[in-house]
Amino acid sequence: MQVFMNCYMFNAPDSQIYKDALLLQRHALKTKLELEDDNYAPNVSGAVREILTSIFTSLYNHQDEEGRCYTDTMAELPDFDEIEGQK
């Protein structure tokens, strides 16, 4: 609800963001009521874990035009930097 309130507070009523927030809030409240009527308790932590895993996998495997994964450059980093002979 705080996200929606921020949209209303920081955007003009005739802006697209404001209108989208109204639509999304209406849909969220309707869905919440439907879930409460069905006595359904969604597995929120499992859903969040699945979403984060999907994002991580997509980012980790994302490739440039040459087929090289962007994360490959991280594997080439040394474990530590040496400056003036010290770690």
C-alpha positions, 0 to 999 in steps of 0.5 A: 500500500505504501508504494501506491501512496507514494505514487499518489503523493509524488505524481500528478493525478493526470499522469500515467503513473498515477492512473496505473497505480490506481488500476494496480491498487484496485486489482491488488485489493480485488485479488486480496479479497478473492484470496481471503474468501477462498481461505487461501494462503499463498506461499509468499517466501517460495514465490519470492525465492523463485522470482529472485532465482529467475532474476539471478539466473537470467543475469548470470547467463546473459551474454554479449554479442560474441556469446561471452557471459557478462559474469565471465569478467568477474571470474577473472578478478584476482582474490586481492589487489597488491599495492606496494607489495601488500595485499 
